[in-house]
Amino acid sequence: MAVLIAGLILFLGVHSVRIFADDWRSAQIGRMGPKAWKGAYTVASLIGFALIIWGYGLARQTPIVLYTTPTWARHSAALLTLASFILITAAYVPETRIKARVGHPMVAGVKVWAFAHLLANGNLADVILFGSFLLWAIFNYSAALRRDRAANVGYVIGPMSRDVTAVAIGTVAWVVFTFWLHRWLIGVQPLP
């Protein structure tokens, strides 16, 4: 469990600098330059992510059950992850109504993804992993909305085809991940 927690602290810590120390972040970017900052950020993120994967794999070998989940929770989680895939995709498709409405669909997608996994998984490692991501996403989303309000950020809305594209790509990605990649990468088949 220590490896998982260390990975979460490093990965989410790096991704929390803008939430809790935006002035320090700006000073470091000014001192180091944007490329060096992005390089250090990327290296720390990759190390943290690798530790999360390794630590979660270790923790799953000796699971500690905190709660059991009914079948409906797993099905609900599958639908929620579909929404998260669409939200995350909308972050990369320009000028969607989804992005204009949500503001930060990537972070909102992480919130939905983490909540869905907490709903469907009751082991201690799951609660630590997905609970950490959920808390991070809640704080990050709130901070991002405050920054947007302070900067008076507005979003351009393009044609409806942009939203259709985000929904279509997100749905296809969800189908591929849910029915094939999740089992191959994680070892669990979310839906039969």
C-alpha positions in Angstrom: 0.0 0.0 0.0 2.9 2.3 0.7 4.0 2.3 -3.0 0.5 3.2 -4.1 0.3 6.0 -1.6 3.7 7.3 -2.6 2.7 7.3 -6.3 -0.6 9.1 -5.5 1.3 11.7 -3.5 3.8 12.3 -6.3 1.3 12.2 -9.2 -1.5 14.1 -7.6 0.9 16.4 -5.8 2.5 17.5 -9.1 -1.0 18.0 -10.6 -2.1 20.0 -7.5 0.6 22.7 -7.7 -1.7 25.0 -9.8 -4.5 24.4 -7.3 -2.6 25.2 -4.1 0.6 27.2 -5.2 -0.2 28.9 -8.5 2.1 31.8 -7.7 5.0 29.5 -6.9 4.3 27.6 -10.1 4.4 30.8 -12.2 7.7 31.8 -10.4 9.2 28.4 -11.2 8.2 28.6 -14.9 9.7 32.1 -15.0 12.9 30.8 -13.4 13.3 27.5 -15.3 11.5 28.4 -18.5 8.4 26.7 -19.8 10.2 23.8 -21.5 12.2 22.8 -18.4 9.1 23.1 -16.2 7.1 20.9 -18.5 10.0 18.4 -18.6 10.3 18.2 -14.8 6.5 18.1 -14.5 6.3 15.2 -17.1 9.1 13.2 -15.4 7.6 13.5 -12.0 4.1 12.7 -13.3 5.4 9.6 -15.1 7.3 8.3 -12.0 4.2 8.9 -9.9 2.0 7.1 -12.5 4.3 4.2 -12.6 4.3 3.9 -8.8 0.5 4.1 -8.8 0.3 1.2 -11.3 2.9 -0.9 -9.4 1.4 -0.1 -6.0 -2.1 -0.8 -7.0 -1.0 -4.2 -8.5 0.7 -5.1 -5.3 -2.3 -4.0 -3.2 -4.7 -6.1 -5.3 -2.7 -9.3 -4.4 -3.9 -9.1 -0.8 -7.2 -7.3 -1.0 -8.8 -5.8 2.1 -12.6 -5.6 1.6 -14.2 -2.6 3.1 -17.6 -3.1 1.4 -19.2 -5.3 -1.2 -21.0 -3.9 -4.2 -24.3 -5.1 -5.6 -24.6 -5.9 -9.3 -26.6 -2.7 -10.0 -23.6 -0.7 -8.7 -21.3 -2.2 -11.4 -23.9 -1.5 -14.1 -24.3 2.0 -12.9 -20.5 2.5 -12.8 -20.4 1.3 -16.5 -22.9 4.0 -17.5 -21.0 6.6 -15.4 -17.7 5.7 -17.1 -19.4 6.2 -20.5 -20.3 9.8 -19.4 -16.7 10.2 -18.2 -15.3 9.1 -21.6 -17.5 11.6 -23.4 -16.5 14.4 -21.0 -12.8 13.7 -21.4 -13.2 13.5 -25.2 -15.1 16.9 -25.1 -12.0 18.4 -23.5 -10.1 17.8 -26.8 -12.8 18.6 -29.4 -12.8 22.4 -29.8 -15.9 24.6 -29.4 -18.3 22.0 -28.0 -21.4 22.9 -26.0 -20.3 20.3 -23.5 -17.1 22.3 -22.8 -19.0 25.6 -22.7 -21.5 24.2 -20.2 -19.1 22.2 -18.0 -16.0 24.5 -18.3 -13.5 21.8 -17.6 -14.7 18.5 -19.0 -11.4 16.7 -18.5 -11.5 17.3 -14.7 -15.3 16.7 -14.6 -14.7 13.4 -16.4 -12.1 12.4 -13.8 -14.6 13.1 -11.1 -17.2 10.9 -12.7 -14.7 8.2 -13.5 -13.4 8.1 -9.9 -16.9 8.1 -8.4 -18.0 5.3 -10.7 -15.1 3.2 -9.6 -15.8 3.9 -5.9 -19.3 2.8 -6.5 -18.2 -0.5 -8.1 -15.1 -1.4 -6.0 -15.0 -1.8 -2.2 -11.4 -2.8 -1.5 -9.1 -0.6 0.5 -6.7 -0.1 -2.4 -9.7 1.0 -4.6 -11.0 3.4 -2.0 -7.5 5.0 -1.6 -6.9 5.1 -5.4 -10.3 6.3 -6.6 -11.0 8.4 -3.5 -7.8 10.3 -4.0 -8.6 11.0 -7.6 -12.1 12.1 -6.7 -10.9 14.5 -4.0 -8.2 15.9 -6.3 -10.8 16.4 -9.1 -13.2 18.2 -6.8 -10.5 20.6 -5.6 -9.1 21.0 -9.1 -12.5 21.7 -10.7 -13.3 24.3 -8.0 -10.0 26.0 -8.5 -10.3 26.0 -12.3 -13.8 27.6 -12.1 -12.4 30.3 -9.8 -9.6 31.0 -12.2 -12.1 31.2 -15.1 -14.3 33.7 -13.2 -11.3 35.8 -12.2 -10.1 35.9 -15.9 -13.6 36.3 -17.2 -13.1 33.2 -19.5 -15.8 32.6 -22.1 -16.1 29.6 -24.4 -16.9 29.7 -28.1 -19.6 27.4 -29.2 -19.2 25.8 -32.6 -21.7 23.8 -34.7 -23.6 20.8 -33.1 -21.3 18.5 -35.1 -18.6 19.2 -32.6 -20.7 17.8 -29.8 -21.8 14.8 -31.9 -18.1 14.1 -32.6 -17.2 14.2 -28.9 -20.1 11.9 -28.0 -19.3 9.5 -30.9 -15.5 9.3 -30.2 -16.1 9.1 -26.4 -18.6 6.3 -26.9 -16.4 4.3 -29.3 -13.4 4.7 -26.9 -15.7 3.5 -24.0 -16.8 0.4 -25.9 -13.3 -0.5 -26.8 -12.0 0.0 -23.3 -14.9 -1.6 -21.5 -15.2 -4.7 -23.6 -11.5 -5.3 -24.5 -8.8 -3.1 -23.0 -10.0 -3.0 -19.4 -9.7 -6.8 -19.0 -6.3 -6.8 -20.8 -4.8 -3.9 -18.9 -6.5 -4.2 -15.5 -7.5 -7.8 -15.4 -11.1 -7.2 -14.7 -14.0 -7.4 -17.2 -16.4 -4.5 -16.1 -19.4 -5.9 -18.1 -20.0 -9.5 -19.3 
